[in-house]
């Protein structure tokens, strides 16, 4: 009698079986189980559930950890702050899982229509949006439209306003300093220091960046409020937007000094080399109270030399980390929710300057 062939042991379920069970294509099953492509969360759940029901002997991918795409939208700027933010973003992205893809986009300041169009219509599926943009009606509407579709939006550096008062309708979270209180802090120190400059008549010059950024509106408003409340003897010249442009900053300071002495200058933006040039031209370096923002390498040098008095730094590295953490938590990459509330700002004067440069490259140049 011929030997009988033992029955073949049934093999584990194949991709074709899983595909039939989940009612998807074999290619989709391959992408999900091998974590090698973009598949919606709902489809991933169906495939993993089907594989589990068929007792597939393999380690299943985590359902909630599909390919995650995050868009970062920043104003196109060469200021030290934005350069530092780009470096912070680069460093943070290097730490991320390969399934988290961060796309960086920059738009010319003032190109609100093009920025809003990109916010509404991204070129790829989007799972989070981190942005620092103008606070204008067209951009507020675009952000609100995206938020209502379920995409988490985090504002960076400068928040956007909601006329209804319900910020959650516009965005998930704001990461950045409390700019109103930063301005009030500048006003407090300006009032205390400028009071000693009696021979100047108490004239103050306030310079700022584009006031379409809510951050700069809040800073200047806080500064002026404190002066009105606590130091009414000091007189502020009209707030002058200089758009982070060194030449415009120089012209504003030069024109003010031609009209008479200044007790102090508060600048909420960049382009500070124009202040230094104008003060030097009029022979009053170190004689005018000067308060600015961001501990750039030039600000650090001027603080050390005694021609600048105080810098309010908003820690761009901390803002990038906080913003990304909020978006990763919303996409279930983090188990613990990041802290709420604004980021803390830091105050620097000549006596507490850090040893590390603000920007690595410029720091090397300065050390030469």
Secondary structure, 3 states (H helix, E strand, C coil): CCCCCCCCCCCCCCHHHHHHHHCCCHHHHHHHHCCCCCCCHHHHHHHHHHHHHCCCCCCCCCCCCCCEEEEEEEEECCCHHHHHHHHHHHHHHCCCCCCEEEEEEEEECCCHHHHHHHHHCCCCCCCEEEECCCCCHHHHHHHHHHHHCCCCEEEECCCCCCCCCCHHHCCCEEECECHHHHHHHHHHHHHHHHCCCHHHCCEEEEEECCCCCHHHHHHHHHHHHHHHHHCCCCEECCCEECCCCHHHHHHHHHHHHHCCCCCEEEECCCCCHHHHHHHHHCCCCCCCEEEEECCCHHHHHHHHHCCCCEEEECCHHHHHHHHHHHHHHHCCCCCCCCCCCCECCEEECCCCCCCCCCCHHHHHHHHC
